[in-house]
């Protein structure tokens, strides 16, 4: 290759090897998926705004009417969070059902029955609610004890939690949703391990993750940190792609390690969390009425406002995060091409993945800006075709 991160040619193939019918279907799916994601953001902001400025104080007062909750701020905080979370689930359920079940079945991407989807939806929200309650309780404890410096300490705590989640995700969280087992294909496993030689990448093992129980989409990832780091290959990928194509995808994941993308993303997360918590603190002072700015008496009813401000900040920063992620993905693509030298396998792998996943090769610019953490397929293929 001539350079590490090339610019796509002026006239890329916008079909990504798809037939006209497949391309039209991918574009229709992409448009509807974009609509759902935009609608989801509108619903989130509208609900959290309503909760923060109309429902929070009355609900907190109602909870405070119970002696136990009046005397125990921590317990009242958890009850308020659970109430807000439950209301949000109810409000967003129709859109979630349409986007993740009806739409996926309409385009023959999902294998889940309604009961299977509902059980997964329940598990996801139960886990999110439990984790969120613990995080909110910890955040309030920091506010009550570290006062005006809470936002600074919270950013440090965010770093610790990010590292812990990175370590625990592949061994404790993901197995709650997917069957994960060691890769039985020793020849392929050895082939992939040889590919990582000389990179300094130490992996605990190569695993097969059972995606086919619920979807036809293909996926692969390098998950975990330290001793829990492992390669997860979807069975849909293993069963439908050639060893050379799987090598290309694995080499791409190695590229993330070589360029230390995980560390860079964690470092960026610290910066974003510092900014988010600081802006949240300033906005709380600005718009939260009835608070005397004594952090030790920081009100429980401010919880929905915190959730709103952090959500808005995250959405505003999302284009920057996505741009950073796309840059990292381009670097890993370039590494995979250079490491393997298998240009044709690279092209066929990404064409096949785009066709199976019904990815629009040239999505709407708003989709790329707001939601895409990977470059469009047409761009990635153009780079491969241009460089030798």
Number of C-alpha atoms within 10 A of each C-alpha: 14 9 10 15 17 17 14 17 15 8 9 18 16 18 20 26 19 18 11 10 9 18 22 15 17 24 19 16 19 20 15 13 17 20 13 18 17 16 13 16 14 12 16 18 17 13 18 25 18 15 23 22 16 11 15 22 17 11 17 21 13 12 18 16 11 11 9 12 18 16 11 11 16 17 15 20 23 20 17 21 22 16 13 21 19 14 14 16 13 10 14 16 13 10 16 17 16 14 19 15 19 15 18 18 16 11 14 14 17 20 17 17 12 12 9 13 17 14 12 15 15 12 14 13 16 12 13 13 16 12 11 17 19 12 15 18 16 15 18 22 15 21 22 17 13 16 17 17 14 21 23 16 17 22 21 15 17 18 17 14 13 15 15 13 15 19 18 17 17 21 16 11 12 13 13 15 13 15 12 20 14 14 19 11 12 11 11 17 16 11 14 20 16 10 18 20 10 7 11 10 15 16 18 14 15 23 19 22 25 18 21 18 15 15 17 18 20 21 17 21 15 20 20 22 20 13 10 18 22 20 25 23 24 21 23 21 25 20 11 14 18 14 16 18 23 21 22 28 25 22 24 27 22 25 25 19 19 17 14 12 18 18 13 13 15 17 13 14 17 20 13 17 23 19 19 20 21 20 16 22 18 10 14 17 13 9 11 16 10 7 14 11 14 12 18 15 13 16 20 19 23 20 21 24 22 19 18 21 22 19 18 18 17 16 16 12 15 17 18 14 22 19 19 17 18 18 16 24 22 22 20 25 26 23 24 23 24 18 16 16 14 17 19 13 21 26 23 18 21 20 20 20 20 25 22 18 17 23 22 26 26 22 20 14 11 12 18 19 15 20 18 19 21 17 20 20 23 23 22 24 25 21 20 21 17 14 18 13
